[in-house]
Amino acid sequence: MSFDLPRNVILPVDAVDVRLDPGPHPFALTNAAAIADNWRRETAANPALFDGTVVLLSELAYRDGRLIGRCHAVNYSTFMLWRKRRENSGAEHAYAHAMLVAGDNALVAIRMGSHTVNAGRVYFAAGSFEPIDFRDGLVDVDFNMIREVGEETGIDLSTAERGRRWHALSTPSGTVIFRRYHVTEPADELARRITAFVATETDPEIEGPVIIRDASDLPDGLMGHMKPLIEWHFASHG
């Protein structure tokens, strides 16, 4: 199966069948020494980095509205080397975005903190899939979305109205699976709540909220995959 899905187009997704393989990722096995060397350099430059566990794909395909794939748990140090060697690596990255839609239809994103790998970059609150996001070996995308938004912003999306389905956008840098989460508060109130939450955190992951009110309202530092998601939101419904 390898990686077989359309690139640079937003796809409707009815089901996500991405399973966690208990075995090691081939990329981790064949690059062990380089991973260790790179991690020493990365942590020397940014001591705040933590070598936790994330997952990396070894297969992903789009079939009849379904994303079907296989992934493996890897150390974050493995992921950091892979970021530099994506091409012909036999590995890809998938992650999830809860598109936080305020009651006034504005989108509420976040700007990452200065100590993070994506310092200053703007995207929807999110994080890589971790083993905790899997149920009986199958990824629970909405659990990941709700968990990450709660951890980064303090906003609980567990009772928010969800969009009818997921969508996905696959680019050479990775595949984002996204879904609208609608809340009743206007964007300014959500931003106030997020700012207050960040102020209580000892080591906040984000700098703060970023409100996006229309498709031309693009902030500095916006991650490349975000522009088509923003345009899609303001041009469509559901």
C-alpha positions in Angstrom: 0.0 0.0 0.0 2.8 2.4 0.9 1.6 6.0 0.4 -1.2 6.2 -2.1 -3.5 9.2 -1.8 -4.1 12.4 -3.7 -1.9 15.4 -2.7 -2.7 19.0 -2.3 -6.5 18.5 -2.4 -9.0 18.5 0.4 -10.6 15.0 0.7 -13.9 14.1 2.5 -13.2 11.3 5.0 -15.9 9.0 6.4 -13.6 6.7 8.4 -10.0 6.7 9.6 -8.6 3.2 9.8 -5.0 3.9 10.9 -3.6 1.1 13.1 -0.7 1.0 15.4 1.8 -1.7 14.5 3.6 -2.9 17.7 6.9 -3.4 15.8 9.5 -0.7 15.3 9.4 1.6 12.4 12.0 0.7 9.7 13.3 4.3 9.7 14.1 4.0 13.4 16.0 0.7 12.9 18.1 1.8 10.0 19.0 5.3 11.3 19.7 4.6 15.0 23.2 6.3 15.1 22.1 9.3 13.1 19.1 9.7 15.3 21.3 9.8 18.4 23.7 12.3 16.9 21.0 14.6 15.7 19.2 14.5 19.0 22.4 15.7 20.8 22.6 18.6 18.5 18.9 19.4 18.8 18.9 19.4 22.6 22.1 21.4 22.8 20.3 24.1 20.8 17.0 23.7 22.7 17.3 22.0 26.1 13.5 22.2 26.6 13.0 19.4 24.0 11.6 16.1 25.5 12.2 12.7 23.9 8.6 11.5 24.3 6.7 9.0 22.1 4.9 9.9 18.9 3.8 7.8 15.9 5.1 7.8 12.4 3.4 6.3 9.4 4.8 3.5 7.3 1.6 3.2 5.1 -1.3 5.4 4.2 -3.9 5.3 1.4 -7.3 6.9 0.5 -9.9 4.4 -0.6 -13.7 5.1 -1.0 -13.7 7.9 1.5 -11.5 6.1 4.0 -8.0 6.7 5.2 -6.3 3.4 5.7 -2.8 3.1 7.2 -0.3 1.7 9.5 2.0 3.5 12.0 4.6 2.8 14.6 5.5 4.4 17.9 8.8 6.2 17.7 10.8 8.4 20.0 10.5 12.2 19.3 14.3 12.1 18.5 13.5 9.8 15.6 10.8 12.1 14.4 13.2 15.1 14.6 15.7 13.3 12.3 12.9 12.2 9.9 11.8 15.9 9.5 15.2 16.5 7.9 15.1 13.3 5.8 11.5 13.0 4.6 12.2 12.3 1.0 12.4 8.6 0.2 12.4 7.8 3.9 9.6 5.2 3.8 7.8 7.3 6.5 5.2 10.0 6.7 3.5 12.0 9.4 -0.2 12.4 10.0 -1.8 14.7 12.6 -5.2 16.1 13.5 -6.7 19.6 13.7 -9.8 20.5 15.5 -10.9 23.7 13.7 -12.3 25.8 16.5 -15.2 27.7 15.0 -16.5 30.5 17.2 -20.2 31.6 17.4 -19.4 34.4 15.0 -17.9 31.9 12.5 -14.3 33.2 13.1 -11.6 30.6 13.5 -9.5 30.5 16.6 -6.0 29.2 16.1 -2.8 29.4 18.3 0.7 30.7 18.1 3.3 28.3 19.4 5.6 29.2 22.3 9.2 30.4 21.8 10.7 27.2 23.4 8.9 24.8 21.0 10.1 23.3 17.7 7.5 25.4 15.8 8.2 28.6 17.7 6.0 31.5 16.5 4.1 29.4 14.0 0.4 29.6 13.8 -2.0 26.6 13.4 -4.9 25.0 15.1 -4.1 23.6 18.6 -2.8 20.1 17.8 -0.1 17.6 18.5 1.2 14.4 16.9 -0.7 11.2 17.6 0.6 9.3 20.6 -0.1 5.7 21.8 -2.7 7.1 24.2 -4.8 8.1 21.2 -5.3 4.5 20.1 -8.2 2.2 21.1 -7.6 -1.5 20.5 -4.9 -0.5 18.0 -7.0 1.9 16.0 -6.5 5.7 16.2 -9.2 7.8 17.8 -8.9 11.0 15.9 -11.4 13.0 17.9 -9.9 11.9 21.2 -6.6 13.3 20.0 -8.2 16.6 18.9 -10.1 17.1 22.2 -7.0 16.1 24.2 -4.6 18.4 22.5 -7.0 21.4 22.4 -7.6 21.0 26.2 -3.9 20.7 27.0 -2.9 23.7 25.0 -5.8 26.1 25.4 -7.9 24.9 28.4 -11.0 24.8 26.1 -13.0 21.6 26.5 -14.5 20.5 23.2 -16.0 17.2 24.4 -19.5 18.6 24.2 -19.0 20.9 21.2 -21.0 20.4 18.0 -18.9 18.5 15.6 -18.9 18.8 11.8 -20.6 15.9 10.0 -17.3 14.3 8.9 -13.6 14.6 8.8 -11.6 16.0 5.9 -7.9 15.5 5.1 -5.3 17.4 3.2 -2.1 15.5 2.2 1.0 17.5 1.2 4.7 16.5 1.0 5.1 17.6 4.6 2.4 15.4 6.0 -1.3 14.6 6.1 -3.6 16.7 8.3 -7.0 15.2 9.3 -9.4 18.0 10.4 -12.9 18.6 11.6 -14.9 21.6 12.6 -15.8 22.0 16.3 -18.5 24.7 16.8 -18.9 26.6 20.0 -21.3 29.3 20.9 -19.0 31.9 22.3 -17.7 34.7 20.0 -14.0 34.6 19.0 -13.1 37.4 21.4 -14.4 35.5 24.4 -12.6 32.3 23.3 -9.4 34.3 23.0 -9.9 35.8 26.4 -10.4 32.4 27.9 -7.3 31.0 26.2 -5.2 33.9 27.2 -6.3 33.5 30.8 -5.5 29.8 30.7 -2.0 30.4 29.3 -1.3 32.9 32.1 -1.9 30.1 34.7 0.5 27.7 33.1 4.0 27.3 34.4 5.5 26.3 31.1 2.8 27.0 28.5 3.1 25.3 25.1 1.5 28.2 23.2 2.1 31.9 23.2 -1.6 32.7 22.8 -4.7 32.7 20.6 -4.9 33.9 17.0 -8.3 34.9 15.6 -8.9 34.5 11.9 -12.1 36.3 10.7 -12.0 35.6 7.0 -10.0 34.0 4.2 -7.9 37.2 3.7 -7.2 37.6 7.4 -4.0 35.5 7.4 -1.6 36.1 10.3 2.2 36.2 10.2 3.8 32.8 10.9 0.9 30.8 9.4 1.9 27.2 8.7 1.8 26.4 5.0 -1.0 23.8 5.3 -3.3 26.2 7.1 -4.2 28.6 4.1 -6.2 25.9 2.2 -8.0 24.9 5.4 -9.0 28.5 6.1 -10.1 29.1 2.6 -12.2 25.9 2.7 -13.9 26.9 5.9 -15.0 30.3 4.7 -16.1 29.0 1.3 -18.1 25.9 2.6 -20.5 24.6 5.2 -20.8 21.3 7.0 
